Amino acid sequence: MAMSETQPIDPRPVNPARRPKKRRNWFLRTVGLIVLLFVLMLIAVPLYAWSRIDKLDAMPTGERPAETPGTTYLMVGSDAREDLTRAERARLHTGGDAGPPRTDSIMLMHVPKSGPTVLISIPRDSAVNIPGTEGKQKINAAFNKGPALLIQTIENNTGLRIDHYVEVGFGGFASVIDSVGGINMCLPKAMKDKDAHIDLPAGCQELDGVNALGYVRSRKADGKNDFGRTERQRQMVGAVAKKAASPSTFLNPVRYYNVATKGVDALTVDKDMSLFDFVRFARGMQAISGSSGVALSVPTSDDNFQLCCNRGDAVKWDTAKAKALFDALKADNTSGLKSS
């Protein structure tokens, strides 16, 4: 009679630590993979976004001020409409006629080698000498003929060299605000301006892209004209930079991607700007939103300065104080400057 075959019994005892160890290794590998993918996302998304950014020949030619130790960026908010569809123009209340581009905001950001980053608002009605023209005109008129003339005008009137140019358009600004989920603003009093298409109550509230655009463009709602607008623009720049760099953005892949791509889609920079220069710009913006930044406006002495030849009222700079401010930037000495 044939004997039935049986499997031999392994006399060795089962090690109870084997199976949990495998599970721990699997868990660690999974966590490591997730961390690696997260790091790759943090690197790849900005590189992809940078490849999409528009660049133009913005720098003037000829004699220019000497380079400074730090880096100075000219930031311009443009009302150019040619890239907006009819529906976008209606949503943003920009008007149907494209017309020549104008600037609603002009700011200088100086990032020193050491010391606080400085953001300076230049009133768009500032009375300045524009190359190729006679007498003083509003600085906004220089932008109508392109960024190179605006840069040359600012350099001639300040003695400060502009290293890089950054332009933000209407639609792009609103998209950036929406991509970060809106911006919380606290209004000391209600703001109503039919030209800016806003009707905002007093108090803290979340502004979407359209309302945020109207908020920074309004000149009549608070009775401060261009001065109130430049204050709100600096306030908005800091708030956007702070939220874009917050953990809620970096830890949310969808928001992170949207902020990065919408952000660069909103911008046009000079063709000489490198990725390193852009990273320095982004870090400067982040500094402005915190305690390591200084935000102020060019000192002025007369906001009803009469221009010649029926050119209207303008804003006159305080010559001595403005010179002291720009001399400090040229020397890369920002430690003594205070926000205003």
Secondary structure, DSSP 4 states (H G I P E B T S, - for coil): -PPPP-PPP--SPP-TTHHHHHHHHHHHHHHHHHHHHHHHHHHHHHHHHHHH-EEE-----S--PPP-SSEEEEEEEE---TTS-HHHHHHHT--S---S--EEEEEEEEE-SSS-EEEEE--TTBEEEPTTSSSEEETHHHHTT-HHHHHHHHHHHH-PPP-EEEEEEHHHHHHHHHHTT-EEEEESS-EEETTTTEEE-SEEEEE-HHHHHHHHH-SSTTS-HHHHHHHHHHHHHHHHHHHHTSHHHHT-HHHHHHHHHHHHHTEEEETT--HHHHHHHHHHHHHHTSTTEEEEE--EEEEEEEPSTT--EEEEE-HHHHHHHHHHHHTT--TT----
